[in-house]
């Protein structure tokens, strides 16, 4: 048996499945966002769509970075070591993140159209990827 291929009936993503690479790319995007919010919270706030707070208020921005880092690690770990269904469930559950982000920036009234669009695009990508993962290979 080839260790790079799952046994028959195992519904894991394999390197031959493009969905694995899409999920890993999403994980890298979220990891990059995490690094941005952790290292440069003011720039992260600009992209997010809120004014950057001063002082200890930046802690909230860094919390966004920690959240995005955790999501990146969940996605990478599940895509490499679990089933397609598990990855799809986490992606679908993660729709709460861009939905809440969108609600927050809209209620703050500080976001430009492109910042709102980024949150909507994020939700769309998560949803479409989750649906794609539920389809047989």
Backbone as numpy.savetxt, mean C-alpha at the origin, in Angstrom:
# Nx Ny Nz CAx CAy CAz Cx Cy Cz
10.78 -32.71 -6.77 9.94 -31.53 -6.77 10.83 -30.28 -6.77
10.48 -29.34 -7.61 11.22 -28.08 -7.72 10.81 -27.17 -6.57
11.77 -26.75 -5.69 11.40 -25.92 -4.53 10.90 -24.53 -4.92
11.14 -24.14 -6.16 10.66 -22.83 -6.60 9.20 -22.88 -7.04
8.67 -24.07 -7.18 7.27 -24.21 -7.60 6.46 -24.80 -6.45
5.31 -24.23 -6.18 4.49 -24.79 -5.10 3.92 -26.14 -5.49
3.62 -26.98 -4.53 3.02 -28.28 -4.84 1.65 -28.09 -5.48
1.17 -29.09 -6.22 -0.15 -28.98 -6.85 -1.21 -28.66 -5.81
-2.14 -27.78 -6.17 -3.20 -27.40 -5.24 -2.81 -26.26 -4.32
-1.54 -25.89 -4.31 -1.09 -24.77 -3.48 -1.33 -23.50 -4.29
-1.99 -22.56 -3.68 -2.41 -21.35 -4.40 -1.47 -20.18 -4.10
-0.20 -20.44 -4.12 0.78 -19.39 -3.84 1.18 -18.69 -5.14
1.63 -17.46 -4.98 2.17 -16.74 -6.12 3.57 -17.27 -6.40
3.90 -17.38 -7.67 5.22 -17.86 -8.05 5.93 -16.77 -8.85
7.25 -16.89 -9.00 7.97 -15.89 -9.80 7.49 -15.81 -11.25
6.85 -16.87 -11.73 6.33 -16.85 -13.10 5.00 -16.09 -13.21
4.38 -15.80 -12.09 3.09 -15.11 -12.07 3.33 -13.61 -11.97
2.89 -12.84 -12.97 3.12 -11.39 -12.92 2.47 -10.71 -11.72
1.46 -11.34 -11.14 0.80 -10.75 -9.97 1.75 -10.64 -8.78
2.68 -11.59 -8.67 3.68 -11.50 -7.60 4.48 -10.21 -7.75
4.90 -9.91 -8.95 5.74 -8.74 -9.19 4.96 -7.44 -9.01
3.68 -7.47 -9.34 2.85 -6.28 -9.12 2.71 -6.01 -7.62
2.45 -7.05 -6.85 2.30 -6.88 -5.39 3.62 -6.42 -4.78
4.73 -7.01 -5.23 6.04 -6.59 -4.70 6.33 -5.14 -5.10
5.92 -4.73 -6.29 6.11 -3.33 -6.70 5.27 -2.41 -5.82
4.04 -2.81 -5.50 3.21 -2.03 -4.58 3.89 -1.92 -3.21
4.46 -3.02 -2.76 5.16 -3.00 -1.48 6.33 -2.01 -1.53
7.04 -1.98 -2.63 8.15 -1.01 -2.77 7.66 0.43 -2.78
6.53 0.67 -3.42 5.96 2.03 -3.43 5.62 2.45 -2.00
4.97 1.56 -1.26 4.61 1.90 0.12 5.85 2.04 1.01
6.87 1.25 0.72 8.12 1.38 1.49 8.79 2.72 1.19
8.76 3.14 -0.07 9.33 4.44 -0.43 8.55 5.58 0.23
7.22 5.48 0.24 6.42 6.49 0.92 6.73 6.51 2.42
6.90 5.35 2.99 7.25 5.27 4.41 8.56 5.99 4.68
9.55 5.72 3.86 10.85 6.36 4.04 10.72 7.88 3.91
9.91 8.33 2.97 9.70 9.77 2.78 9.08 10.40 4.03
8.00 9.79 4.54 7.33 10.35 5.72 8.22 10.29 6.96
9.05 9.27 7.06 9.92 9.16 8.22 11.11 10.12 8.14
11.66 10.28 6.95 12.87 11.11 6.79 12.56 12.58 6.51
11.50 12.84 5.77 11.17 14.22 5.39 9.67 14.44 5.55
9.19 14.53 6.80 7.75 14.63 7.02 7.09 15.82 6.34
7.78 16.92 6.19 7.18 18.09 5.53 6.89 17.79 4.06
7.80 17.10 3.40 7.57 16.71 2.00 6.44 15.68 1.93
6.41 14.76 2.87 5.32 13.79 2.93 3.97 14.48 3.07
3.91 15.51 3.92 2.66 16.26 4.11 2.23 16.94 2.83
3.19 17.46 2.09 2.89 18.11 0.82 2.24 17.13 -0.14
2.78 15.94 -0.23 2.22 14.92 -1.12 0.86 14.44 -0.61
0.75 14.28 0.70 -0.49 13.79 1.33 -1.64 14.76 1.12
-1.35 16.06 1.23 -2.40 17.07 1.02 -2.78 17.85 2.26
-1.89 17.89 3.23 -2.14 18.68 4.44 -0.94 19.56 4.72
-1.14 20.67 5.42 0.01 21.49 5.79 0.88 20.75 6.80
2.17 20.91 6.70 3.09 20.24 7.62 3.05 20.94 8.97
2.73 20.21 10.03 2.74 20.81 11.36 4.18 20.97 11.85
4.35 21.83 12.81 5.67 22.04 13.41 5.79 21.23 14.69
7.01 21.06 15.12 7.28 20.44 16.42 6.78 19.01 16.51
6.13 18.72 17.63 5.68 17.35 17.87 4.54 16.93 16.95
3.93 17.87 16.27 2.89 17.54 15.29 3.42 16.68 14.15
4.71 16.76 13.93 5.31 15.94 12.86 5.29 14.45 13.22
5.08 14.17 14.49 4.99 12.77 14.91 3.86 12.06 14.18
2.75 12.76 13.95 1.62 12.17 13.23 2.02 11.82 11.80
2.83 12.67 11.19 3.29 12.38 9.83 4.21 11.16 9.83
5.03 11.04 10.84 5.91 9.87 10.93 5.09 8.60 11.19
3.97 8.75 11.88 3.08 7.60 12.10 2.54 7.09 10.76
2.27 8.01 9.84 1.85 7.60 8.49 2.96 6.78 7.84
4.20 7.21 8.04 5.34 6.46 7.50 5.43 5.07 8.10
5.22 4.96 9.39 5.26 3.64 10.04 4.13 2.76 9.52
2.96 3.33 9.32 1.82 2.59 8.78 2.13 2.06 7.38
2.70 2.92 6.55 3.03 2.52 5.18 4.13 1.46 5.16
5.10 1.56 6.08 6.16 0.55 6.16 5.56 -0.80 6.55
4.66 -0.80 7.52 4.02 -2.05 7.94 3.24 -2.67 6.78
2.48 -1.85 6.05 1.73 -2.36 4.91 2.66 -2.96 3.87
3.76 -2.29 3.60 4.74 -2.80 2.62 5.26 -4.17 3.05
5.58 -4.30 4.32 6.12 -5.57 4.81 5.05 -6.67 4.81
3.80 -6.32 5.15 2.71 -7.31 5.07 2.57 -7.82 3.64
2.52 -6.89 2.70 2.33 -7.28 1.30 3.48 -8.14 0.79
4.70 -7.73 1.07 5.86 -8.50 0.61 5.88 -9.89 1.24
5.70 -9.93 2.54 5.73 -11.22 3.23 4.64 -12.17 2.77
3.43 -11.66 2.68 2.32 -12.51 2.25 2.48 -12.96 0.80
2.93 -12.06 -0.06 3.07 -12.44 -1.47 4.14 -13.51 -1.67
5.15 -13.50 -0.82 6.24 -14.48 -0.95 5.97 -15.79 -0.20
5.17 -15.74 0.87 5.06 -16.92 1.73 3.65 -17.41 2.01
2.65 -16.75 1.45 1.28 -17.17 1.72 0.53 -17.36 0.41
-0.76 -17.42 0.51 -1.59 -17.67 -0.68 -2.05 -16.38 -1.34
-2.48 -16.53 -2.57 -3.04 -15.38 -3.30 -4.24 -14.83 -2.54
-5.03 -15.72 -1.97 -6.23 -15.29 -1.25 -5.85 -14.41 -0.05
-4.82 -14.79 0.68 -4.39 -14.00 1.84 -3.93 -12.60 1.39
-3.20 -12.54 0.30 -2.74 -11.25 -0.21 -3.94 -10.41 -0.65
-4.89 -11.03 -1.33 -6.08 -10.31 -1.78 -6.89 -9.78 -0.60
-7.00 -10.56 0.46 -7.75 -10.11 1.65 -7.06 -8.91 2.28
-5.74 -8.96 2.40 -5.01 -7.83 2.99 -5.13 -6.59 2.10
-5.03 -6.77 0.81 -5.19 -5.62 -0.11 -6.59 -5.03 0.01
-7.60 -5.88 0.04 -8.97 -5.39 0.16 -9.19 -4.69 1.50
-8.68 -5.26 2.58 -8.82 -4.63 3.89 -8.06 -3.30 3.94
-6.98 -3.22 3.20 -6.16 -2.01 3.19 -6.82 -0.86 2.47
-7.96 -1.11 1.81 -8.71 -0.02 1.19 -9.18 1.00 2.22
-9.22 0.60 3.47 -9.56 1.53 4.55 -8.56 2.69 4.58
-7.29 2.40 4.29 -6.25 3.44 4.37 -6.51 4.57 3.38
-6.57 4.32 2.07 -6.80 5.46 1.16 -8.19 6.06 1.32
-9.18 5.27 1.73 -10.52 5.82 1.93 -10.49 6.84 3.08
-9.85 6.47 4.17 -9.74 7.41 5.30 -8.86 8.60 4.94
-7.76 8.34 4.25 -6.89 9.45 3.83 -7.67 10.43 2.96
-8.45 9.89 2.05 -9.25 10.74 1.16 -10.26 11.56 1.98
-10.94 10.92 2.90 -11.90 11.63 3.75 -11.21 12.71 4.57
-10.03 12.41 5.08 -9.30 13.38 5.90 -8.88 14.61 5.11
-8.30 14.40 3.93 -7.85 15.56 3.17 -9.03 16.36 2.62
-10.12 15.68 2.28 -11.29 16.42 1.82 -11.90 17.24 2.95
-11.96 16.66 4.14 -12.54 17.40 5.27 -11.63 18.55 5.71
-10.31 18.40 5.53 -9.39 19.47 5.89 -9.50 20.63 4.90
-9.88 20.31 3.67 -10.01 21.35 2.66 -8.69 21.95 2.20
-7.60 21.23 2.43 -6.28 21.76 2.09 -5.65 21.11 0.87
-6.28 20.08 0.34 -5.67 19.31 -0.74 -6.01 19.89 -2.11
-5.01 19.88 -2.97 -5.21 20.23 -4.37 -5.82 19.02 -5.08
-6.31 19.23 -6.28 -6.95 18.13 -7.02 -6.03 16.93 -7.18
-4.74 17.18 -7.44 -3.82 16.07 -7.69 -3.54 15.27 -6.41
-3.62 15.92 -5.26 -3.44 15.20 -4.00 -4.65 14.30 -3.72
-5.83 14.81 -4.00 -7.05 14.01 -3.87 -6.98 12.84 -4.85
-6.54 13.12 -6.07 -6.44 12.08 -7.10 -5.46 10.98 -6.69
-4.38 11.34 -6.02 -3.41 10.32 -5.58 -4.05 9.34 -4.60
-4.86 9.86 -3.68 -5.53 8.97 -2.72 -6.57 8.09 -3.43
-7.30 8.67 -4.37 -8.28 7.90 -5.13 -7.59 6.84 -6.00
-6.48 7.22 -6.62 -5.71 6.27 -7.42 -5.19 5.12 -6.56
-4.72 5.45 -5.39 -4.23 4.42 -4.46 -5.34 3.42 -4.15
-6.53 3.92 -3.87 -7.66 3.02 -3.60 -7.97 2.15 -4.81
-7.96 2.76 -5.98 -8.25 2.01 -7.20 -7.23 0.91 -7.46
-5.97 1.23 -7.28 -4.91 0.23 -7.51 -5.04 -0.92 -6.51
-5.27 -0.61 -5.24 -5.44 -1.67 -4.24 -6.64 -2.56 -4.58
-7.76 -1.93 -4.95 -8.96 -2.70 -5.26 -8.78 -3.58 -6.50
-8.24 -3.00 -7.55 -8.05 -3.77 -8.78 -7.04 -4.91 -8.60
-5.99 -4.65 -7.85 -5.01 -5.70 -7.61 -5.62 -6.82 -6.76
-6.42 -6.46 -5.76 -7.08 -7.48 -4.94 -8.01 -8.34 -5.81
-8.77 -7.69 -6.69 -9.65 -8.45 -7.58 -8.86 -9.35 -8.54
-7.78 -8.84 -9.07 -6.94 -9.60 -9.99 -6.38 -10.85 -9.31
-6.04 -10.72 -8.05 -5.48 -11.85 -7.32 -6.51 -12.95 -7.06
-7.79 -12.61 -7.09 -8.82 -13.62 -6.84 -9.11 -14.47 -8.06
-8.63 -14.03 -9.20 -8.85 -14.80 -10.43 -7.82 -15.92 -10.55
-8.23 -17.05 -11.08 -7.27 -18.15 -11.26 -6.13 -17.74 -12.21
-5.01 -18.38 -12.05 -3.83 -18.06 -12.87 -4.07 -18.40 -14.33
